[in-house]
Amino acid sequence: MKNKSGRLEVICGPMFSGKSEELIRRAKRAQIAGRPFKVFKPDIDNRYSLDHVAAHSGVKLQCTPVKGAQDIKLALEGQPAQLIGIDECQFLEDEITGIIEDLVERGFRVIVAGLDVDSNKIPFAPMPYLMAIAERVDKLTAVCSVCGEAATLTFRKVVNPADEQVFVGADNMYEARCRAHWGWIYRK
């Protein structure tokens, strides 16, 4: 008997690089192929929609918002999904890594999207671990808001020393920047 092999795919990069849009594209391809899928996102991400993965470009796909990693595990009990998508995975606690590994071992194709580093260039857990164990990693780039070159970093425009690592916002709070302009102070 042939065992069905699962796989983990990671889509990462800075804000405005198209991570959510790529996750949506892959889920829609599964839908076209007639494969059942389920998409999740942390409920803390309510920027554009409460129950949709929504890209900055306006593309969106219905999803299940979750408070934590265990909610994903519970929501999948008895579900026929072959593909599991998780957007903004960096907002889920490290417990998500064990849940994802279990899903992959059980034969699911799991696709996660999220920031690989925060706006201080610090690796954003659990993404680095997931990147290390993934079968496929796509690191996307955005366009630097200063020079127009490829941007691999996220720059927080409004900084308060008391700000936490998790600070949900969109283009009102963040810009994509290349390495040369990440530390360069520029306010529009």
C-alpha angles and dihedrals in degrees: 000000000000116000115224108236120219125210141202122221121187124200111191142158140108127313115288093026096114101256096141091042090054091048089051091048092053093046091050090051089054089050091052089050090053094246116144115239140176125204127200138185133180111265089230087077100078097140099120106004140000097219104026135074098235127191122212086247091064098255111134144176130195114257143166114257114220135194093210147349095277089061089064092052092049094046092055096054107119093359120135095216118142095182124049119193124193120187124198089014091170088074093062120088121256088264087081090075093066092045092050092047090051092050092050091048088052090056103262124141103230121194119188127185126193151116113298092199131021126235089278092057091251116141107260109227133252092024099074091054092047090049090053095053098037125112089216132024123185114189107194127199131215130203117274109245090215106045107007095240124126111298121209099169139065119229120202107219096196112050128185117175089229093056116125125229089251108064112148115214145126135220090321089068107022143043133190112244138183118234092260093056102033094095094033109108110230124159122187 
